[in-house]
Amino acid sequence: MTRTSLRLALIGDSLAYGSGAAGPRDALGPRLAAALIDAGYDVDLSVLAVPGAVSRDLAAQVRRAAPLDVDLAVVVVGANDLARLVPPAQSAAALASALADLRAAGTDVVVVPAPDMSTVPWVPPALRPLVQVASATLQRQQAAVARANGAVVAAVSDAVAAAFGTDPALFSADRFHPSSAGYAHIAQALVPHVVAAAHARRDGAAA
């Protein structure tokens, strides 16, 4: 079987970077790259994500991606926007601008909307309903601008939140970032979306 070369980039915040994972291979990027290799791709992975990034920081990462001729970008952002109370419309507008630049460069994109921050252990129980509503609001706005810019939306938050809300082992020692087990769970949810996007790009190029 002929293998297809694929330049993959992870863009966004600490979740895209892999903060909390026990080792580099446990992070999200290497896990997604391994799944794509299993699916028949020769993957060149670039992790451009920066821990602590909010949506307005995506522009700098997209500029760093430009000379790499990225085929497929996975954008994971929103947790820090929520933690810092960035207005959702402002976050979504910054995401839209970054996506427009990626798409203009010929990059296909999978957007992973913000996680449900109400599952984070240090969020007080009394505030969790409000945090859940805020998370859902940002997720909807992110999904809307992603679709408007031709990106794939990997709507995995509900499934991931259900697991993280019941299994403390999915969090790392800081009780904020995922553990290696947490990244494995997130990657498992994302793999079908990422592989499908890679296949769609490959099949479109062959048509």
C-alpha positions as CSV (number, residue, x, y, z in Angstrom):
1,M,0.0,0.0,0.0
2,T,1.3,3.4,-1.0
3,R,1.7,5.7,2.1
4,T,0.7,9.4,2.0
5,S,3.0,12.1,3.4
6,L,1.2,14.3,5.9
7,R,2.5,17.4,7.6
8,L,0.5,17.7,10.9
9,A,0.6,20.7,13.2
10,L,-0.9,21.0,16.7
11,I,-1.9,24.6,17.4
12,G,-3.4,26.1,20.5
13,D,-2.9,25.9,24.3
14,S,-1.5,23.5,26.9
15,L,-3.8,20.7,25.8
16,A,-2.4,20.8,22.3
17,Y,1.1,21.1,23.8
18,G,0.7,18.2,26.2
19,S,1.2,19.8,29.6
20,G,0.6,17.2,32.3
21,A,1.6,14.1,30.3
22,A,4.2,11.9,31.9
23,G,6.4,11.8,28.7
24,P,6.4,13.3,25.2
25,R,4.8,10.2,23.6
26,D,1.9,10.5,25.9
27,A,0.9,14.0,24.7
28,L,-1.9,14.7,22.2
29,G,0.2,15.4,19.1
30,P,2.3,12.2,19.2
31,R,-0.9,10.1,20.0
32,L,-2.7,11.6,17.0
33,A,0.4,11.1,14.8
34,A,0.6,7.5,15.8
35,A,-3.0,6.9,14.8
36,L,-2.4,8.5,11.4
37,I,0.7,6.4,10.9
38,D,-1.5,3.3,11.6
39,A,-4.0,4.7,9.1
40,G,-1.3,4.7,6.3
41,Y,0.3,8.1,6.6
42,D,3.9,9.2,6.9
43,V,3.5,12.0,9.5
44,D,5.7,15.0,10.0
45,L,4.5,16.4,13.3
46,S,5.0,20.0,14.5
47,V,3.7,21.1,17.9
48,L,3.4,24.8,17.7
49,A,1.0,25.1,20.7
50,V,2.0,27.3,23.6
51,P,0.9,26.6,27.2
52,G,-1.2,29.4,28.5
53,A,-2.3,30.5,25.1
54,V,-5.7,32.1,24.5
55,S,-7.4,32.5,21.2
56,R,-5.8,35.8,20.4
57,D,-2.4,34.0,20.6
58,L,-3.3,31.8,17.7
59,A,-2.2,34.4,15.2
60,A,1.5,34.1,16.2
61,Q,1.3,30.3,16.0
62,V,-0.3,30.4,12.5
63,R,2.6,32.7,11.4
64,R,5.1,30.1,12.7
65,A,3.1,27.4,10.7
66,A,3.3,29.3,7.4
67,P,6.8,28.1,6.3
68,L,6.0,24.5,7.2
69,D,3.4,24.0,4.5
70,V,1.1,22.2,6.9
71,D,-1.4,19.8,5.4
72,L,-3.6,19.3,8.5
73,A,-3.8,21.4,11.6
74,V,-5.5,20.4,14.8
75,V,-6.5,23.5,16.8
76,V,-7.2,23.1,20.5
77,V,-8.1,26.3,22.3
78,G,-10.5,27.9,24.7
79,A,-9.7,26.6,28.2
80,N,-7.6,29.7,29.0
81,D,-10.2,32.0,27.5
82,L,-12.7,30.6,29.9
83,A,-10.3,30.7,32.9
84,R,-9.4,34.4,32.1
85,L,-13.1,35.4,31.4
86,V,-12.3,36.5,27.8
87,P,-15.7,37.4,26.2
88,P,-16.7,34.5,24.0
89,A,-17.4,36.7,20.9
90,Q,-13.8,38.0,21.2
91,S,-12.4,34.5,21.5
92,A,-14.4,33.3,18.5
93,A,-13.4,36.2,16.4
94,A,-9.7,35.5,17.1
95,L,-10.2,31.9,16.2
96,A,-12.0,32.8,13.0
97,S,-9.1,35.0,11.9
98,A,-6.6,32.2,12.6
99,L,-8.7,29.7,10.7
100,A,-9.1,32.0,7.7
101,D,-5.3,32.4,7.5
102,L,-4.8,28.6,7.8
103,R,-7.3,27.9,5.1
104,A,-5.9,30.5,2.8
105,A,-2.6,28.7,3.1
106,G,-4.2,25.5,1.9
107,T,-4.3,23.8,5.3
108,D,-7.2,21.6,6.3
109,V,-8.2,22.1,9.9
110,V,-9.8,20.2,12.7
111,V,-11.1,22.4,15.5
112,V,-11.5,21.0,19.0
113,P,-13.7,23.4,20.9
114,A,-13.1,24.4,24.5
115,P,-13.4,21.8,27.1
116,D,-16.2,21.8,29.8
117,M,-14.2,23.5,32.5
118,S,-16.9,22.6,35.1
119,T,-15.2,19.2,35.5
120,V,-11.9,20.7,36.7
121,P,-11.5,19.6,40.3
122,W,-10.7,23.1,41.7
123,V,-13.9,24.7,40.4
124,P,-16.2,25.1,43.4
125,P,-19.3,22.9,43.2
126,A,-21.6,26.0,43.5
127,L,-20.0,27.6,40.4
128,R,-20.0,24.5,38.2
129,P,-23.4,25.2,36.6
130,L,-22.3,28.7,35.6
131,V,-18.9,27.4,34.3
132,Q,-20.7,24.7,32.3
133,V,-23.0,27.3,30.7
134,A,-20.0,29.5,29.9
135,S,-18.1,26.6,28.4
136,A,-21.1,25.6,26.2
137,T,-21.5,29.2,25.0
138,L,-17.9,29.4,23.8
139,Q,-18.1,25.9,22.3
140,R,-21.1,27.0,20.2
141,Q,-19.5,30.1,19.0
142,Q,-16.2,28.3,18.2
143,A,-18.1,25.7,16.2
144,A,-20.0,28.3,14.2
145,V,-16.8,30.1,13.1
146,A,-15.0,26.9,12.4
147,R,-17.8,25.7,10.1
148,A,-17.9,29.1,8.4
149,N,-14.2,28.8,7.6
150,G,-14.4,25.3,6.2
151,A,-12.9,23.5,9.3
152,V,-14.0,20.2,10.7
153,V,-15.5,20.5,14.2
154,A,-14.5,17.7,16.6
155,A,-17.4,18.0,19.1
156,V,-16.0,15.6,21.7
157,S,-16.5,17.8,24.8
158,D,-19.6,16.0,26.2
159,A,-18.0,12.6,26.0
160,V,-14.7,13.8,27.4
161,A,-16.3,15.8,30.2
162,A,-18.3,12.7,31.2
163,A,-15.2,10.7,31.7
164,F,-13.1,13.5,33.4
165,G,-16.0,14.3,35.7
166,T,-16.0,10.8,37.1
167,D,-12.4,9.7,37.0
168,P,-9.9,11.8,38.9
169,A,-7.0,9.8,37.4
170,L,-7.6,11.5,34.1
171,F,-6.2,14.7,35.6
172,S,-2.5,15.2,36.3
173,A,-1.1,16.2,39.7
174,D,-1.9,19.9,39.2
175,R,-5.6,18.9,39.0
176,F,-6.0,21.1,35.8
177,H,-4.2,19.4,32.9
178,P,-4.9,15.9,31.7
179,S,-2.6,13.0,32.9
180,S,-1.2,10.6,30.4
181,A,-4.4,8.6,30.8
182,G,-6.4,11.7,30.2
183,Y,-4.6,12.4,27.0
184,A,-5.2,8.8,25.9
185,H,-8.9,9.4,26.4
186,I,-9.0,12.7,24.6
187,A,-7.0,11.2,21.7
188,Q,-9.3,8.3,21.4
189,A,-12.2,10.7,21.0
190,L,-10.4,12.8,18.4
191,V,-8.8,10.1,16.3
192,P,-11.9,9.4,14.1
193,H,-12.3,13.1,13.3
194,V,-8.6,13.6,12.5
195,V,-8.2,10.5,10.4
196,A,-11.4,11.4,8.5
197,A,-10.0,14.8,7.8
198,A,-6.7,13.3,6.5
199,H,-8.6,10.8,4.3
200,A,-10.8,13.6,2.9
201,R,-7.7,15.6,2.0
202,R,-5.9,12.6,0.4
203,D,-9.0,11.6,-1.5
204,G,-9.6,15.2,-2.7
205,A,-6.0,15.4,-4.0
206,A,-6.4,12.1,-5.8
207,A,-9.7,13.1,-7.5
